[in-house]
Amino acid sequence: MLVAFNKQINAEMYSAYLYLAMEAYFQSINLTGFANWMRAQTQEEMMHAMKIYDFVFERGGQVTLEAIDKPPFTWDSPLAAFKEVLKHEQHVTALINDLVDLAIKEKDHASNIFLQWFVTEQVEEEASADAVIQRLKLTKDNASGLFMIDAQLAQRIFTMPAADEAA
């Protein structure tokens, strides 16, 4: 479990790095609402990494940090970027499911219970990315629609979950 949790910390850090690269991309094309959405997503992924980091120490384990891969830095369109978000979140969901499977195999009930929060979170992550994709598909190449979505995404604010929600 310890090796798997350390790998997941790296995967969550990569997620944050990927979304930070996407924020920079959206800033570069003056879609500041999209950039704001990615900034909030970056903060959320860092919170996920730290949640696992803290759990490892609570269980008496040792965190070992590895290099984080370089993310891409440009996309063909906002839709292409969000399709990558969804694909990436589906990958993370698979990683979380593998962790749950391992916890069950190892009869590590504490880890299994801990991971259930992430299982639920991944449902939300995928749905959130898909909602933006569906809106972008509706706008097609309509600039007015794109700017309306940009304004909506500018409203997203990262809030740290309450202690009982994050546990």
C-alpha positions as CSV (number, residue, x, y, z in Angstrom):
1,M,0.0,0.0,0.0
2,L,2.8,2.4,0.9
3,V,4.4,2.1,-2.6
4,A,1.0,2.6,-4.2
5,F,0.2,5.6,-2.1
6,N,3.5,7.2,-3.0
7,K,2.8,6.6,-6.7
8,Q,-0.6,8.2,-6.2
9,I,0.9,11.3,-4.5
10,N,3.0,11.7,-7.7
11,A,0.0,11.2,-9.9
12,E,-2.0,13.9,-8.0
13,M,1.0,16.3,-8.2
14,Y,1.2,15.6,-12.0
15,S,-2.5,16.4,-12.2
16,A,-1.9,19.7,-10.5
17,Y,1.0,20.4,-12.8
18,L,-1.1,19.5,-15.9
19,Y,-3.9,21.9,-14.8
20,L,-1.4,24.6,-14.1
21,A,0.0,24.2,-17.6
22,M,-3.6,24.5,-18.9
23,E,-4.1,27.6,-16.8
24,A,-1.0,29.1,-18.6
25,Y,-2.4,28.1,-22.0
26,F,-5.8,29.7,-21.3
27,Q,-4.1,32.9,-19.9
28,S,-2.0,33.0,-23.2
29,I,-5.2,33.1,-25.3
30,N,-7.0,35.6,-23.0
31,L,-9.6,33.2,-21.7
32,T,-9.2,34.2,-18.0
33,G,-12.4,32.4,-16.9
34,F,-11.0,29.1,-18.2
35,A,-7.7,29.9,-16.6
36,N,-9.5,30.5,-13.3
37,W,-11.2,27.1,-13.6
38,M,-7.8,25.5,-14.1
39,R,-6.3,27.4,-11.1
40,A,-9.1,26.1,-8.9
41,Q,-8.5,22.6,-10.3
42,T,-4.8,22.9,-9.6
43,Q,-5.5,23.7,-6.0
44,E,-7.9,20.8,-5.7
45,E,-5.3,18.4,-7.0
46,M,-2.7,19.7,-4.6
47,M,-5.2,19.2,-1.8
48,H,-5.7,15.6,-3.0
49,A,-1.9,15.0,-3.0
50,M,-1.5,16.4,0.5
51,K,-4.5,14.4,1.8
52,I,-2.7,11.2,0.7
53,Y,0.6,12.6,2.0
54,D,-0.9,13.2,5.4
55,F,-2.6,9.8,5.5
56,V,0.7,8.0,4.8
57,F,2.3,9.7,7.8
58,E,-0.7,9.0,10.0
59,R,-0.3,5.4,9.2
60,G,3.4,5.5,10.1
61,G,4.7,5.3,6.5
62,Q,7.3,7.3,4.7
63,V,6.6,9.6,1.8
64,T,9.1,9.3,-1.1
65,L,8.7,12.0,-3.7
66,E,9.7,11.3,-7.3
67,A,10.2,13.6,-10.3
68,I,7.0,14.9,-11.9
69,D,6.7,14.5,-15.6
70,K,6.5,17.5,-17.8
71,P,3.0,18.2,-19.0
72,P,2.0,19.4,-22.4
73,F,1.7,23.2,-22.6
74,T,-0.6,23.9,-25.6
75,W,-3.8,22.6,-27.0
76,D,-5.7,23.1,-30.3
77,S,-8.7,24.6,-28.6
78,P,-10.5,24.9,-25.3
79,L,-12.5,21.9,-26.3
80,A,-9.4,19.9,-26.9
81,A,-8.0,20.9,-23.5
82,F,-11.2,19.9,-21.7
83,K,-11.3,16.6,-23.6
84,E,-7.8,16.0,-22.2
85,V,-9.0,16.9,-18.7
86,L,-11.8,14.3,-18.9
87,K,-9.4,11.7,-20.3
88,H,-6.9,12.5,-17.5
89,E,-9.6,12.3,-14.8
90,Q,-10.7,8.9,-16.2
91,H,-7.1,7.8,-15.8
92,V,-7.0,9.0,-12.2
93,T,-10.3,7.2,-11.5
94,A,-8.7,4.0,-12.7
95,L,-5.7,4.6,-10.4
96,I,-8.0,5.2,-7.4
97,N,-9.9,2.1,-8.3
98,D,-6.7,0.1,-8.4
99,L,-5.8,1.5,-5.0
100,V,-9.1,0.4,-3.6
101,D,-8.7,-3.1,-5.1
102,L,-5.2,-3.3,-3.5
103,A,-6.6,-2.2,-0.1
104,I,-9.3,-4.9,-0.3
105,K,-6.7,-7.5,-1.4
106,E,-4.4,-6.5,1.5
107,K,-7.4,-6.4,3.9
108,D,-6.3,-2.8,4.8
109,H,-9.7,-1.6,6.0
110,A,-8.4,1.9,7.0
111,S,-7.0,2.5,3.6
112,N,-10.2,1.2,1.9
113,I,-12.3,3.6,4.0
114,F,-9.9,6.5,3.3
115,L,-10.0,5.9,-0.4
116,Q,-13.8,6.0,-0.6
117,W,-13.7,9.8,-0.4
118,F,-11.5,9.7,-3.6
119,V,-13.9,7.3,-5.3
120,T,-16.8,9.8,-4.8
121,E,-14.5,12.7,-5.7
122,Q,-13.6,11.2,-9.0
123,V,-17.3,10.9,-10.0
124,E,-17.6,14.6,-9.4
125,E,-14.3,15.3,-11.3
126,E,-15.4,13.5,-14.4
127,A,-18.9,15.0,-14.4
128,S,-17.4,18.5,-14.0
129,A,-15.1,18.2,-16.9
130,D,-17.8,16.6,-19.1
131,A,-20.2,19.4,-18.3
132,V,-17.8,21.9,-19.7
133,I,-17.2,19.7,-22.8
134,Q,-20.9,19.5,-23.5
135,R,-21.2,23.3,-23.2
136,L,-18.3,23.8,-25.5
137,K,-19.8,21.4,-28.1
138,L,-23.0,23.4,-28.0
139,T,-21.2,26.6,-28.9
140,K,-19.3,25.0,-31.8
141,D,-17.2,28.0,-33.1
142,N,-19.5,30.7,-31.7
143,A,-17.3,33.3,-30.0
144,S,-20.2,34.7,-28.0
145,G,-20.9,31.3,-26.6
146,L,-17.3,30.8,-25.7
147,F,-17.1,34.1,-23.9
148,M,-20.3,33.2,-22.0
149,I,-18.7,29.9,-20.8
150,D,-15.6,31.8,-20.0
151,A,-17.6,34.1,-17.7
152,Q,-19.2,31.1,-16.0
153,L,-15.9,29.4,-15.4
154,A,-14.6,32.7,-13.9
155,Q,-17.0,32.1,-11.0
156,R,-15.4,28.9,-9.8
157,I,-13.7,29.3,-6.4
158,F,-11.7,26.5,-4.7
159,T,-12.8,26.0,-1.2
160,M,-11.1,23.5,1.1
161,P,-13.5,20.8,2.2
162,A,-14.6,20.9,5.8
163,A,-12.6,18.6,8.1
164,D,-15.3,15.9,8.2
165,E,-15.7,16.0,4.4
166,A,-11.9,15.7,3.8
167,A,-11.4,12.9,6.3
